[in-house]
Amino acid sequence: MSWRLLHPSDYRRMRWKNGGGWTVELAKSPEGHGDAFDWRISIADIESSGPFSTFDGYDRVIGLLEGIGMELRFDGAESVRLDRRLQFARFAGERQTEGVLISGAVRDFNVIVKRDVFSAEVLRRPLVGPMVFFRDAVWFVYLVGGQAEAKCGGEQCALEAGASLLLPQAGGERVVLNGGGEVVLVKFTSVIGD
């Protein structure tokens, strides 16, 4: 399989682990294992300030998609302010974290990865012409805005804003994404054996 195309209708809406809100799960690995996963990508709507769910043994990366912003307060001490669109913060999932809204609700992009299985690199990129993905890792491509077309060998597919591509590491041939807009890229690299 060269890729898996995911439309917003394929995503799964679910309660936060701590019950404090809702998230839309875009993808996770492995699929179909309940709450257990090696990595998960989701989008959360945060309507009020409050604590984040904890994930022992996981690393988290959160970026602002919509809204004025929020401040992440860790263990009642240090904090990180997310007030620029697609600005990302990385932190350990077991940290006691509170999200404090700056002015109104926000929507954020979340990556949660089991640190003894994978590492995750999260990148924001403009899409202005072709972008090539080599199969050296698992790639997740989220089209934040615009339109794109993906090609691999004889296969091709079109993406609209809000759609995603999941590119497994196995598969050999490179994938070319071409179009105009903005993407968030997540590269999952196995740490097993390191």
C-alpha positions in Angstrom: 0.0 0.0 0.0 1.4 3.4 -1.1 -0.7 5.5 1.2 -4.0 5.8 3.1 -6.1 8.8 2.2 -8.2 10.1 5.2 -11.1 12.4 4.8 -12.7 14.3 7.7 -15.6 11.8 7.6 -13.0 9.0 8.4 -11.9 10.7 11.6 -13.3 9.6 15.0 -14.7 12.0 17.6 -14.1 10.9 21.2 -14.0 12.2 24.8 -10.7 13.3 26.3 -9.1 10.7 28.5 -9.8 12.9 31.5 -13.4 13.5 30.4 -12.8 17.3 30.2 -13.5 17.8 26.5 -13.6 16.3 23.0 -11.0 15.4 20.4 -11.1 14.2 16.8 -8.8 11.3 16.2 -7.2 11.6 12.8 -5.1 8.4 13.0 -3.3 6.1 15.4 -1.1 3.1 15.3 -1.9 0.3 15.8 -5.5 0.7 14.8 -8.3 -1.1 16.7 -6.5 -1.5 20.0 -8.9 0.6 22.2 -7.0 3.2 24.2 -3.6 1.6 23.5 -1.4 3.1 20.8 2.2 3.7 19.8 1.3 7.1 18.3 -1.9 9.1 17.8 -2.7 12.3 15.9 -5.8 14.4 16.8 -7.4 17.8 16.8 -9.0 19.1 20.0 -11.4 21.9 20.6 -10.7 23.6 23.9 -13.6 25.8 25.1 -12.4 26.5 28.6 -9.2 26.5 30.7 -8.4 23.3 32.5 -6.1 20.3 33.0 -4.8 18.1 30.2 -5.0 14.3 30.3 -1.7 12.7 31.4 0.0 10.0 29.3 2.7 8.2 31.2 5.6 7.1 28.9 4.5 9.3 26.0 5.8 12.5 24.5 3.3 15.2 23.3 3.5 17.9 20.7 0.7 20.5 20.5 0.2 23.3 18.1 -2.3 26.1 17.7 -4.6 25.7 14.7 -7.3 28.3 15.4 -8.0 30.9 18.1 -6.1 33.6 19.9 -4.0 31.1 21.9 -3.4 29.5 25.2 -0.7 29.1 27.8 0.5 25.7 28.8 1.4 25.6 32.5 3.5 22.6 33.6 3.6 21.2 37.1 2.5 24.6 38.5 5.9 26.2 37.5 7.1 26.9 34.0 4.8 27.8 31.1 4.8 28.0 27.3 2.6 30.5 25.4 1.1 29.3 22.1 -0.2 32.5 20.5 0.9 32.0 16.8 -0.9 29.8 14.4 0.9 26.5 13.9 3.3 27.2 16.7 4.2 23.9 18.4 5.3 22.9 22.0 6.8 19.6 23.0 6.5 18.1 26.5 6.4 14.9 28.4 2.9 13.3 28.7 3.3 12.5 32.4 3.7 16.2 33.3 0.8 17.9 35.1 -0.3 20.3 32.4 -3.0 23.0 32.4 -4.2 24.8 29.3 -5.1 28.4 30.1 -7.0 30.2 27.3 -5.8 33.7 26.4 -9.1 34.9 24.9 -11.8 32.4 23.9 -11.8 28.9 22.6 -9.0 27.4 20.5 -8.5 24.4 18.3 -5.1 22.5 18.5 -3.2 19.8 16.6 -1.9 17.0 18.8 0.7 14.3 18.4 1.1 11.8 21.2 3.9 9.2 20.8 5.1 6.3 23.0 8.7 7.4 23.6 10.3 3.9 23.8 8.8 2.9 20.4 8.8 6.1 18.2 10.1 9.6 18.1 8.0 12.2 16.3 9.2 15.3 14.4 6.4 17.8 13.6 6.9 20.4 10.9 4.7 23.2 9.5 5.4 23.8 5.8 3.9 25.9 2.9 2.9 23.8 -0.1 4.0 25.7 -3.2 4.7 23.0 -5.8 6.0 19.5 -5.4 7.0 18.0 -2.1 8.7 14.5 -2.1 8.4 11.9 0.7 10.9 9.1 0.8 9.9 6.0 2.7 12.6 6.2 5.4 9.9 6.6 8.1 6.2 6.7 8.6 4.8 10.1 7.4 1.5 11.7 8.3 0.5 14.7 6.1 -2.4 17.0 7.2 -3.6 19.5 4.6 -4.4 22.6 6.8 -5.5 24.6 3.8 -5.5 24.6 0.0 -5.6 21.7 -2.4 -3.2 19.0 -3.4 -2.6 15.9 -5.4 -0.5 12.9 -4.3 1.2 10.5 -6.8 3.1 7.3 -6.3 3.9 5.1 -9.2 0.6 4.7 -11.1 -1.6 5.8 -8.1 -2.9 9.3 -7.5 -5.4 11.0 -5.3 -6.7 14.5 -4.6 -6.8 16.1 -1.2 -8.9 19.0 0.0 -8.3 21.1 3.2 -8.8 18.9 6.3 -7.8 15.7 4.6 -4.7 13.6 5.5 -2.3 11.1 4.0 -0.8 8.3 6.0 2.4 7.0 4.3 3.7 3.8 5.8 7.4 3.2 5.9 7.2 0.0 3.8 6.3 0.5 0.2 9.5 1.5 -1.5 8.5 4.2 -4.0 8.6 7.8 -3.1 5.4 9.8 -2.9 5.1 13.3 -4.5 2.6 15.8 -3.1 1.9 18.7 -5.4 -0.4 21.7 -4.9 -0.9 24.9 -3.1 -1.7 25.5 0.6 -0.2 24.6 3.9 0.6 21.3 5.5 1.5 19.9 8.9 3.9 17.0 8.5 4.6 14.4 11.2 7.6 12.0 10.7 7.6 8.9 13.0 10.9 7.2 13.4 11.3 3.9 15.2 13.6 4.1 18.2 13.5 0.3 18.9 17.0 -1.0 18.5 18.6 2.4 19.0 
